[in-house]
Amino acid sequence: MSRAPLLIIAAGGTGGHMFPAQALAEAMLARGWRVKLSTDARGARYAGGFPDAVQIEEISSATFARGGALAKAAVPFRIAGGVLSSVFKMLRDKPDVVVGFGGYPSIPAIAAATLLRRPRMIHEQNGVLGRVNQRFAAHVDAVACGTWPTTLPEGVEGVDTGNPVRAAVLDRAGAPYIPPGDYPMSLLVIGGSQGARILSDVVPQAIAQLPADLLRNVRVAHQARDEDGQRVAQFYADHGIDADVQPFFADIPNRLSEAQLVISRSGASSVADISVIGRPAVLVPFAAATGDHQTANARGLVGADAAIMIPESRLEPGTLSEHITAILTNPEAAVQMAHGALTVGRPDATYRLVELVSQLAQKGQAA
């Protein structure tokens, strides 16, 4: 009986890295592959959504971005130990393909695959390569890009795969858009855990400045961090605005499909969800994002006339209120924005990744 092919997925401990990794794992298991997740102890804590069939291998890794002088001095040794451990594991159970999704916990597996010359690729979620993917881009067989175009090192070609979205989003892909009108309208406000405060500071004031005949129809769903939630909810209540303020919405796909307008950061997963479902958006890139990658993430939707991008430095209530008013009082333009979003959506992103993995496996067998 022949052994089932093995995919090793290497990913760090954030949702941005882990979600597309999980989507690929599920798809490859469905194709009869064995799947292992190579990550560090922190990453393993984020792996609860992975299927039980995925074997989680904790490998030592580290970053210079955290800890004091002693911790930083130990980084090269911890990474070297992780690479050595990964090499031995791969010699015992040879992977057919290794895929890295970024983050420093992905370093050992990708480095080991490079040393052993196993078929390997990386997937970058953002429009600018993260530090780890930047290092490996020239040493892998393929670079899959979640955001297109992606800024790549000279001589490196990328493959536009898109970012995989979860099943609940795919269920609402291209859901019919109800244009704004003289009836209740839904405004969805979402921001990542980092840098969401500015949205909590500015968005409620901007909504309060909307013309009275528009404001009476607006219903707000606002995702705010715990420390901001009470004051945001109180502001809306004081101004007679119908608002649901929560630290986390478990039903984002549902709320997206019902929204007439979305105000959001431009993290890779948020942009992917907005694009696949197809909704007009006002995007505020997180200014402190590495390499300003959230600005790069927003360009596809902006270029498709599906979103308005406002840099943090220019985000103030009056300007935002004008943009909200312009969209919610122009149904035809709002519909065009929704349709534009769909043109940059990649509902088949997981399938594209699966195809790339299969192609690399075939090349590896032929070599």
N, C-alpha and C positions, 0 to 999 in steps of 0.2 A: 504494500500500500504506500503510495507516494505521499510525502510530507506536504502539508498545505503551505503555500508561500507565506513568508513572514514580512510584515511591514513594521518598521520601528518609527514611531512618531516622537519627535523631540520638541518639547514646548515648555515655555516658562509659566510662571504662576499668576497670570492675569486673564481676565475674561477675553480680552482682545486676542491673546494667543491661543487660549484653550478652546474657544468656541469653534473656530474652523477646524482645529485639530480633532475635536470630538465628532464633527460632521463627517470628516474623512474616515475616522475610525469606524463609525456606524456603517458607512457605505461599503468599506472594504470587508468588514465582517459579513455583510450580506452577500458578498461575492465569494465567500468561502476562504478568505485569508485569515491568518492569525495576525493579531495586532498587539504590539507592546508599546507602552508609553514610557519614554525615558524623560525623567524630570528630577528635580531635587525635592527635599522634604517640604519646602514651601509650595512648590508646584503641585505636589501630591495632595495637598489640602484642597486644591481647586478642581480635583479630578473626580468629584462625586457624581457628575453628570455622565461620565463615560460608562458604556455598557460593562456589565460584570465580566464579560468575556475578554476584556482588555487587561492584559497583565501589566501592572504598574511596577516599573523598576526605578527605585530611587538611586540617583547617581550624585556624587559630590560635585558641586559647582560653586561659583562665587562671583561677586561683582566688586569693582573698585568704587561703586557709587554709594556703598553703605559701610558703616562701621568706622572705628578709629584707625590709628596708624598700625596697630598690631594686626587687626583684621585685614587691612589692605595688604600688609606684608605677606600674609598667608594665602592671598588669592591665587597666585600662580601655582602654589603647591596643591591647593584644593582642586583647581581645574585639572592639573596634571594627573592627580589621583583619579579624578572622574574619567578622564580620557583613557587611562590605563585600564580601569575597571570595565569601561565600555568595550575596549578592544578585546579583552578576554571573553566577555559575554558574547560578542559577535563571532569570535572564533569558535565558541561552543555551539552557537545557534545562529547560523549565517543568515543575515537579513537579505531579502531579495531587493528591497528598496528602503532607504532611510529618508524621512521627510522632516525638515526643521521648520518650526513656525515662529522662531524668534524668541528673544529673552535669553538671559545668560544661562538658564538651566539647559538650554538646547545645545550648548557648546560641546560637551563631551561626546555625545552621540554623533554629531556631524563631523567633529574632528576625527573620531575613530573611523567613521565610514570613509573619510578622505584618506586616512593612512592605509586602510585595507582595500581601497579602491572599489568600494561597493557602490552601486547605483544610488545617487542621492540628489535631492532637490530641496529648495527652500520655498516657503510661501510667505510673502510680505503682505500684511493687511493694509498698510498705509501707503500714501503716495510718495513717501520718502523712506528709504530703507532704514530700519533700526540698526543700532551699532553692531549687533552680532551678525545679522544678515549681510550687512555691509562688508564684514570681514570675510564671509564665506562665499559671496556672490560669484567671484571669479573661479571658485574651486568646486562648484557643483555642476551637475549635468543639466539642470533647468532651474529657472527662477520664475515661479508663479506669482503673478501680481494681482492682488485683491482690488487695488484702486488703479484706474488707468487714466492718463499715463502715470507711470512710476518713474521717479528720477533714479537712474541706474548708473553705476560706474562705467567709464569708457570701455567699450569692447564687450560689455555684458548685454545680452539680449533677454528681454522678459517675455513671458507668455501671459496674455490677458485672460485670467480665469475668473476674476471676480471673487468676492468674499462669500463663502457659504452662509446661508441664513437658516435659522431653525425651522422646524416643520410647521410651527404655528404661523410663521410669517409666510411660508410657501402656500399654506392653505388660503391665504388672503391675497396672493399675488395678483396684481391688476384688478383688485376689487373695484366695482363701480364707484366713481367719485361723485358725491352730491355737491354741486357747486354752491357757493355762498348765496344767500337770499334773505328775504324777510321772514325768517323762521329761526328757531334755535340752531346755533352753529357751535361746533366744537373746536377749541383751540388747545392743542397739546404742547406742553412745555417740558422738554426732557434735557437733562445735562448729565455728564458723567460724574462719578464721585469726586473727581478732581476738578477744581475750578468751577463748580456749579454755583458758587455764591453770587457771582456777578449777575447771573440770570435771575436769582432770587431778589437781588437788589434793584434791577432795572425793569424786568418784564412786568411785574405788577403795576408799577407806576405808568408804564407805557400803555397798558390796557386801560387803566383808570382815565387816561387822557383821550380815549377813543370818543368819537361823536356819540351823543346820547342815544340817537336812534339806532346806531350800530351796537353800542354796548349792551342795550337791553336784550339783544339776541345772543350774546356771547356766553358760552359755558366753558370754563377753564379747567383743565386737568394739569396740575403743576407738580412735577417731581422735584422735591427740595430735600436737601440733607436734613437730618434730625435737628441739628442746631439752628437751622433757619426756618424749619417748618411752621413753628407756632407764630412767628412774626409775619410770615408770608400769608398764612391763613387769616390772621387778624387784620392785615391790610385789606385783603379782598373783602372780608366781612364788613369792615368799616366803610368801604366804598360801595357796598351793596352789589358786589360782583359774585355771581354764582361760581364757586370754585371748589374743586376737590384737590386738596394738597396732601401728598403722601411722600414718604422717603423712597418708596419703591413701588412701581406698578408691575404686578405680575402678568397683567394682560395688555402689555404694550402693543402687540399685533392687532388686537381688537380695537384699542383706542386709536391707533394709527389709521385703521381702515375707516373709522367713523369721523376722523378729523377733517375739517375744511382747511386748516393750516397748522403746520408744525413749526415750533421754534426750538432749535436744538443746537448743541455742540455738534462738531463734525468728526466725531470718532468714527472709525471705519465701520463698526457694526451698525451704528445709528444711520449712517449714510446708506449702507446696504439695505437696511430695512425700509427706509423711506423710498429708495429707488425701486425695490421689488414690488412694494404695495402701490407706489405711485401717488405721492402727495406733494402739494406746494410746500415750500419750506423757507424759513429764514434761518440761516446758519451763522453761528458765532464761534469761529475757531478758537480753541484754547491756546492763548498766546504763549504759554510756557511749554507747549508740547515739543518734544525733541525734534529738532530740524524743522520746526513749524509744520509738522506733517498734517495737522488738521486743516490748514489752509489748502494744502495739496489735495487732501481728501475731498474738499468741497468743490474743487474745480469742475469735476464732471457734471454735477447737478447745475452749477452756475452756467457752464458752457451750453447746457441743454435748455437754458432759460426756465429751469425748474425751481431754482432757488435764488434768493438774494443773500449775499454774503456781507456781513458787517464785522469788520475787525473789532476786537475788544477796545482798542483805543478810540473808536468812533461810536461805541455803543452807549447811547444815552436815551432816556425815555421819549423825548420828542421825535427823534429820528426813527426809532423803532415803531412808535405809534403811527407815524405817517406811512411806513411800509405795510403795517398790518391793515390799516384803513384802505390803502390802495388795492391790496389783494382781495379783501373781504367785500369791497364795493364794486368789484369788476369780475363778475362770474365767468365771462368768456376768457379773460386772461388767466384766472385761477384754473380753469379746465385745461388750458394749454400748458400751464405749469405742471399739472398732474400727469398729462400725457408725456411731457418732456422728461419727467422723472423716470417713467417706464422705459424710455429709450436707452437709459444708462444702467438700468437694473440688470442683474445677472442671476436670475432664478436657477440657472443651470450650473452655478459655480461649483457645487460639490461634484457633479458629473464630470466637469472639465478637469478637476483635480484627479478624480479616479482614472480618467483616460490618460493623464500624464504619468501617473504611477504605473499603470499597465504598460505603457510604452517603454518606460525605463526598465521595468522588469524583463520585458522581451529583449531589449538591447543587452541587458546583463547576461541573459541566458545565451545569447548569440556570441558574446565576447569570449 
